[in-house]
């Protein structure tokens, strides 16, 4: 079965670097995608944002931190969500100096678009557009919504932060590189992480 990325973006993913095609492609049944590496930086130095990030951190979304050289792992697991959508559930564990914290989300393809359900309760939802340039994939959020019961409430674009994620493979160091930024209108950058890692598909135990 195709991955959510393949369902959402189709043949455009064929121009990805082969190692990225493995990352964004199907994870075979009974297998996991496992990665480990170092984030050069995680969080934000704007401490006045930290109270809001403490709330998001409690739900496994973003964390009140500003730290360099943070070891991390990522585990991608293929699942089918409650609506019958093919999904990739991910757990990213950040090994901060003050202890490990886990970011959780589930990527699905809905109505031809890529949708990320963030947090343990999946109440924060973001829809993404994507394009491939020089073998790298850039994802940009287009809609942000909150799930209240069975209803999705869209955040007005004038208030909604924009998430930009860039993934590329560097043949020089043989590692996959990722950079994420969350920016809000009028305020600017709210949160970021960037770094590199190695990734493999292995049998689930």
Buried (B, 14 or more C-beta within 10 A) or exposed (E): EEBBBBBBBEEBBEBBBEBBBBBBBBBEEEBBBBBBBBBBBBBBEBEEBBEEBEEBBEBBBBBBBBBEEBBBBBBBBBEEBEEEBBBBBBBBBBBBEEEEBBBBBBBBBBEEBBBBBBBEEBBBBBBBBBEBEEBBBBBEBBBBBEBEEEEEEEBEEEEBBBBBBBBBBEEEEEBBBBBBBBBBEEEEBBBBBBBBBEBEBEEEE
